[in-house]
Amino acid sequence: MDCDTIVCYNNNMKVWIRYLIGIIFGVVAALILPWNNATGSSIITFITELCIQFGRYLVVPLVFCTAIVSVNKLRISNIVGKTALWTFAIIIVTSFLLTLLGLVSVGIVKLPRIPPTGIEEAADISAINIGNMLKALFPASAFASLANGGYLLVCFFFAMLIGWFCYSDQNTFKPVYTLADSLSHLFFKISSFFSEVLCILVIALMCYWTIQFKGTLQKGIFGPMIALFTVDFLIIIGVIYPLAIRYLCREQHPYKIIYASLAPMFMGFISGDANFTLPVLIRHGKDSLGIRRRSGGSVLPIFSIFARGGSSLVATISFVIIWRSYSSLSLPFQDIISIFFLSFALSFFLGNVPSGGAFILLTILCQKFGKGFETSYNLLAPALVVISSFSTLIDTATAMVGTYIVADKTNMAEHRQVFRFI
């Protein structure tokens, strides 16, 4: 099947519908096939890891080449400042509002305590080391930045430098820009093909996710927490983001932006991986919402790296649940304010953690405010798949909506009818 055949096939069935069909098949496979033995478990784990690596295969070259073109064109158009201002303003505001929503919702809804068993599963936890993150931006060789597939800011920073300085002498550096431009188109086409293949691979991803989710549900104690995550997500995509689109972009039909985000949100939810989801976001931003490359090529990666308000929301809710499970006392107001601002601030430093950032943020909150229960985050270790899924789901929606708003405010979006969405 060549790329032209794929495009033709796109017109017959929307990408999100094919992903949904794959998700349904994955759930059925998890329920009827014997995965509870060692052989079955190792097979599905191997296939899932292979699928994740396949989805992330082109992330670095696609982001690198497209960012060079994007930064250069933004500078030529003289809208670098305006684009940066809108981008970071939306990231800060959404992260603040999402963290606040998490704190308010868990404060209003008194979820039942999760009984500590004393034998919680231990979690393998990384740490947020801001110093190492800053040093990672300047590896021993600039070309080494292309080898870091987890921390996209490293390769994006290198691409930004190239794109920025190509503007200084456009005649001399035109071959560099032309090469980056051609490679950007090439990698986008290959990435689009890969996103079609994901329609099949999503079966394995969803099968693995369902197996993990079944284990979470069987414990019988995480249902209310999952329900609260779901309600908050519905408030975000059903009320908050449509209102923002309606009044910032003067969009008469704001829900079409949410509709265009369905496929990326599906991928974000079942993978729990921001880097895995980014190519799908880039494709739907361009082909469905008409976001021009000079905007989306820079703004979408920045949102993927820094806009982690969903992770902050989920971590904040999770910490309050843990506190109430271990203590009958109310959280002091001073601690509530500290938890809010710490979660909000640290969400901007999760860029080198494309998967599981919310749980890492939760461990920091527990270690800082646990007051004798510094390892209490292990209470929610069995629900890690749920925590990762909802945090990435919300972050994915934020990236798509935020990028669209930036593109609209900088006149970098070609408004399209819903029937033209892929």
Protein Blocks (a to p, Z undefined) as FASTA:
>chain_A
ZZklmmmmmmmpcfklmmmmmmmmmmmmmmmpcfkbmklmmmmmmmmmmmmmmmmmmmmm
mmmmmmmmmmmmmmmnopmmmmmmmmmmmmmmmmmmmmmmmmmmmmmmccdddddehlac
cdddddddfklmmmmmmcfblklmmmmmklmmlmmmmmmmmmmmmmmmmmlmmmmmmmmm
mmmmmmmmmmmmmmmmmmmmmmmmmmmmmmmmmmmmmnopmmmmmmmmmmmmmmmmmmmm
mmmmmmmnopablmlmmmmmmmmmmmmmmnopaklmmmmmmmmmmmmnopafklmmmmmm
mmmmmmmmkmmmmmmmmmmmmmmmmpcbdcdfklmmmmmmmmmmmmmmmmmmmghklmmm
mmmmmmmmnnopamlmmmmmmmmmmmmmmmmmmmmmmmmmmmmmmmmmnopaccddfklp
ZZ
